[in-house]
Amino acid sequence: MTTAAEVKKLVQPLLDQNSDLAWVGREIYVKPVRHFARTILIDRISDPNGFRPQLAAAHLFDGNGAFPLNWSRWLQKPSGPMPGSWRMQDPNVARMLIETIEADALPYLRAMTSLDDYLAHTSRFGGWDLLVRPTARIIIDVARGDLDKAHRTWESQRELWSVEKSNYGEEDATMLRRLRHLCALLESDDRTGLARLLHEWEARTVKNLKIEHLWESTPFPLELQSA
């Protein structure tokens, strides 16, 4: 199994030459980190001598406290038929990895500078499009300040989200409690409370990911609009 130290050694020249990159865990983060994170994850695979790089992005303010890989894609090795064929023993692996990151990942991630850019990225993943799923869409619409849309989602989902069901798993039950908290503030038209809640959720995720030193807490579009 490749270690974090081994893969960091491969990309250290890239980190040294780019001040907007930072290494945390097994990931290269693109700075600044604000309401969403842009990363290149160099992940383990079953082959103890291999690894799998992928670019990923995820928003930080949904209250989940984790970094999902729903919106990620593999970085293809320039030679070889499979992206999973990256192997430490290849004498050219460091050069190829850096070249692939520079050509395929960094321009794409660096161009993702706004929340709208991020949402356009998620829309490329079909059923994982954030704006398709009500549980995600309502949070995004609140963050963007589109409270009319958020109200409509709440009204359409009120019955489902308001009932505690014994057959919900703990993760789903926790998600519904978060949504009910959000919707209570939404019903009260408490824009300040909504913004505070999103900032609390974002700070929790940032802490869980151990990227407090990279994060810049900035206003949501919700806060930049007049009521």
C-alpha positions as CSV (number, residue, x, y, z in Angstrom):
1,M,0.0,0.0,0.0
2,T,1.4,3.4,-1.0
3,T,1.8,5.7,2.0
4,A,0.9,9.4,2.1
5,A,4.6,10.2,2.5
6,E,5.5,8.2,-0.7
7,V,2.9,10.0,-2.8
8,K,3.8,13.4,-1.4
9,K,7.4,12.8,-2.4
10,L,6.2,12.2,-6.0
11,V,4.5,15.6,-6.2
12,Q,6.8,17.7,-4.0
13,P,8.3,19.5,-7.0
14,L,4.8,20.5,-8.0
15,L,4.0,21.8,-4.5
16,D,7.3,23.7,-4.3
17,Q,6.6,25.5,-7.6
18,N,3.0,26.5,-7.0
19,S,2.1,28.6,-4.0
20,D,-1.6,28.0,-4.4
21,L,-1.2,24.3,-3.7
22,A,-1.2,22.6,-0.3
23,W,-0.8,19.0,0.8
24,V,-3.1,17.6,3.5
25,G,-3.5,13.9,4.1
26,R,-3.3,12.4,0.6
27,E,-4.7,15.4,-1.2
28,I,-3.5,18.5,-3.0
29,Y,-5.8,21.4,-2.2
30,V,-6.1,24.3,-4.5
31,K,-6.2,27.6,-2.5
32,P,-8.1,29.6,-1.7
33,V,-10.5,27.3,0.1
34,R,-13.8,29.1,0.7
35,H,-17.3,27.6,0.3
36,F,-16.1,24.6,-1.7
37,A,-12.8,22.7,-1.9
38,R,-10.9,21.7,-5.0
39,T,-8.5,18.9,-4.7
40,I,-6.4,16.2,-6.3
41,L,-6.7,13.0,-4.3
42,I,-4.0,10.4,-4.7
43,D,-5.8,7.4,-3.3
44,R,-4.9,3.9,-2.4
45,I,-5.9,0.9,-4.5
46,S,-5.9,-2.8,-3.9
47,D,-2.5,-3.1,-5.6
48,P,0.0,-2.4,-2.8
49,N,2.4,-0.7,-5.3
50,G,-0.2,1.4,-7.1
51,F,-2.3,4.4,-6.5
52,R,-5.2,6.3,-8.2
53,P,-5.2,10.1,-8.7
54,Q,-8.4,11.9,-9.2
55,L,-9.6,15.5,-9.2
56,A,-12.5,16.3,-7.0
57,A,-14.6,19.2,-5.7
58,A,-17.2,19.4,-2.9
59,H,-19.0,22.1,-1.1
60,L,-18.3,22.5,2.6
61,F,-21.5,23.8,4.1
62,D,-24.0,21.0,3.9
63,G,-23.6,20.0,7.6
64,N,-22.3,16.5,6.7
65,G,-18.8,17.2,7.9
66,A,-17.1,15.1,5.3
67,F,-15.7,15.4,1.8
68,P,-17.7,13.2,-0.6
69,L,-16.2,12.0,-3.9
70,N,-19.5,12.2,-5.7
71,W,-18.1,14.8,-8.0
72,S,-14.7,13.4,-8.9
73,R,-13.0,11.9,-11.9
74,W,-9.9,9.8,-12.4
75,L,-6.8,11.3,-14.0
76,Q,-5.7,9.2,-16.9
77,K,-2.1,8.0,-17.1
78,P,-0.6,9.2,-20.4
79,S,0.5,5.7,-21.3
80,G,-1.2,2.4,-20.3
81,P,-4.8,1.4,-20.8
82,M,-6.2,1.9,-17.3
83,P,-6.1,4.9,-14.9
84,G,-5.5,2.4,-12.1
85,S,-2.2,1.3,-13.6
86,W,-0.2,4.1,-11.9
87,R,2.6,2.2,-10.1
88,M,5.4,3.4,-7.9
89,Q,7.9,1.2,-9.7
90,D,7.6,3.0,-12.9
91,P,10.8,5.1,-13.2
92,N,8.8,7.9,-14.9
93,V,5.8,7.9,-12.6
94,A,6.6,11.2,-10.8
95,R,7.1,13.1,-14.1
96,M,4.0,11.6,-15.6
97,L,1.9,12.3,-12.5
98,I,3.0,15.9,-12.3
99,E,2.5,16.5,-16.1
100,T,-0.9,15.0,-15.9
101,I,-1.9,17.1,-12.9
102,E,-0.6,20.3,-14.6
103,A,-2.3,19.6,-17.9
104,D,-5.6,17.9,-16.9
105,A,-6.4,18.9,-13.3
106,L,-5.0,22.3,-12.3
107,P,-6.4,24.4,-15.2
108,Y,-9.8,22.9,-14.6
109,L,-9.8,23.3,-10.9
110,R,-8.3,26.8,-10.9
111,A,-11.0,28.0,-13.3
112,M,-13.6,26.9,-10.7
113,T,-13.7,30.2,-8.7
114,S,-17.4,30.8,-7.9
115,L,-20.2,28.8,-6.4
116,D,-21.9,28.8,-9.9
117,D,-18.7,27.4,-11.4
118,Y,-18.8,24.6,-8.8
119,L,-22.5,23.9,-9.5
120,A,-21.7,23.6,-13.2
121,H,-19.0,21.1,-12.3
122,T,-21.5,18.9,-10.3
123,S,-24.0,19.1,-13.1
124,R,-21.7,16.9,-15.3
125,F,-22.3,13.9,-13.0
126,G,-25.9,13.1,-14.0
127,G,-27.8,11.8,-11.0
128,W,-25.4,13.4,-8.6
129,D,-26.2,16.9,-9.8
130,L,-26.8,18.9,-6.6
131,L,-29.7,20.7,-8.0
132,V,-31.6,17.5,-8.8
133,R,-31.8,16.3,-5.2
134,P,-34.1,18.3,-2.9
135,T,-32.1,17.6,0.2
136,A,-29.0,19.2,-1.4
137,R,-30.8,21.8,-3.6
138,I,-32.5,23.5,-0.7
139,I,-29.2,24.2,1.1
140,I,-27.6,25.4,-2.2
141,D,-30.5,27.7,-2.9
142,V,-30.3,29.2,0.7
143,A,-26.6,29.7,0.2
144,R,-27.2,31.5,-3.1
145,G,-29.9,33.6,-1.5
146,D,-32.7,32.2,-3.7
147,L,-35.1,31.8,-0.8
148,D,-38.2,31.6,-3.0
149,K,-36.9,28.4,-4.5
150,A,-35.9,27.1,-1.1
151,H,-39.4,27.8,0.2
152,R,-40.9,25.9,-2.7
153,T,-38.6,22.9,-2.1
154,W,-39.6,22.9,1.6
155,E,-43.3,23.0,0.8
156,S,-43.0,20.1,-1.6
157,Q,-41.0,18.0,0.9
158,R,-42.5,19.2,4.2
159,E,-44.5,16.0,4.9
160,L,-41.6,13.7,4.1
161,W,-39.0,15.7,6.1
162,S,-41.2,16.4,9.1
163,V,-41.9,12.9,10.1
164,E,-39.5,10.9,12.2
165,K,-39.5,7.4,10.8
166,S,-38.1,4.4,12.7
167,N,-36.8,2.8,9.5
168,Y,-34.4,5.7,8.8
169,G,-30.8,5.0,9.4
170,E,-28.9,7.3,11.8
171,E,-27.2,9.2,8.9
172,D,-30.6,9.9,7.2
173,A,-32.2,10.9,10.5
174,T,-29.3,13.3,11.2
175,M,-29.7,14.8,7.8
176,L,-33.4,15.4,8.3
177,R,-32.8,17.0,11.7
178,R,-30.4,19.4,9.9
179,L,-32.9,20.2,7.2
180,R,-35.7,20.8,9.7
181,H,-33.4,23.3,11.5
182,L,-32.6,25.0,8.3
183,C,-36.3,25.1,7.3
184,A,-37.4,26.5,10.6
185,L,-35.1,29.5,10.0
186,L,-36.3,29.7,6.4
187,E,-40.0,29.9,7.5
188,S,-39.1,32.7,9.9
189,D,-37.3,34.5,7.1
190,D,-34.3,34.7,9.4
191,R,-31.5,35.4,6.9
192,T,-29.0,36.1,9.6
193,G,-29.8,32.8,11.3
194,L,-29.6,30.9,8.0
195,A,-26.2,32.4,7.2
196,R,-24.9,31.7,10.7
197,L,-26.0,28.0,10.4
198,L,-24.3,27.6,7.0
199,H,-21.1,29.1,8.5
200,E,-21.3,26.7,11.4
201,W,-21.7,23.7,9.1
202,E,-18.8,24.9,6.9
203,A,-16.5,25.4,9.9
204,R,-17.4,21.9,11.2
205,T,-16.4,20.3,7.8
206,V,-13.2,22.4,7.6
207,K,-12.2,21.2,11.1
208,N,-13.0,17.6,10.3
209,L,-10.9,17.8,7.1
210,K,-8.1,19.4,9.1
211,I,-7.9,22.3,6.6
212,E,-8.5,25.2,9.0
213,H,-5.1,26.7,8.0
214,L,-6.3,26.8,4.3
215,W,-9.9,28.0,4.8
216,E,-11.0,31.6,4.3
217,S,-14.4,32.3,5.8
218,T,-16.2,34.5,3.4
219,P,-19.9,35.7,3.1
220,F,-22.4,33.6,1.3
221,P,-24.3,35.2,-1.6
222,L,-27.2,35.2,0.8
223,E,-25.4,37.7,3.0
224,L,-24.5,40.0,0.1
225,Q,-28.1,40.6,-1.0
226,S,-30.4,43.1,0.4
227,A,-33.3,41.5,2.3
